[in-house]
Amino acid sequence: MKNLIFFLLIILCVSCRSEPTPKPRAFLRLDYPQPKYDTVVSNLPFSFEKNELANEVTDIKLARDEKSISINVTYPSLKGTIYLTYKQITEETLQPYLIDAQNITQKHTQKADAITEQPYMDKINRVYGMFYEIGGNAASQSQFYVTDSISHFVTGSLYFFAKPNYDSILPAAQYLKRDIQHLMETIKWNN
């Protein structure tokens, strides 16, 4: 019996050399392909480039009032969609559309941790606008508008097919943020 107790004490001493340390939390690593862009060819009043990762842009609808056009750029593998709306404007209707685009973004302040504004200006192609990055568990992580200030106005919003959980969708939101900025930079008005 003494030998058994002695043997157990040796095992206990040898096995308890260091304190157990907690392991860090593991996070899913998501690697997305380098974006490759194609110009969207359609009968829209503007053209733009979209990532090949997105479906072909075929969901183009004229609104009931026939004053706006809806375009969806869908990313099935990321479970997200960039919703675009085009409106033809005049000098008189520009200001209400700008206010509306800003108000839609500000509605996310209830759930957002922060909203960052990034102005955009391309004088050569007459494209001026604003990109909004929305942090936190808001419904949309990115929104933008662009206009030529004379006759064209486009708004866009990014939404995912999932309950907003900022930590979970952050890698996809960051990837699509770059696509949205590329889309803004490649818009050209068809006159």
Secondary structure, DSSP 8 states (H G I E B T S, - for coil): -HHHHHHHHHHHHHHTSS------------------EEE--SSSSEE-EEETTS-----EEE-TTSSEEEEEEEETTTTEEEEEEEEE--HHHHHHHHHHHHHHHHGGGGTEEEEEEEEEEETTTTEEEEEEEEEES-SEEEEEEEE-SSSEEEEEEEEESS---HHHHHHHHHHHHHHHHHHHHH-EE--
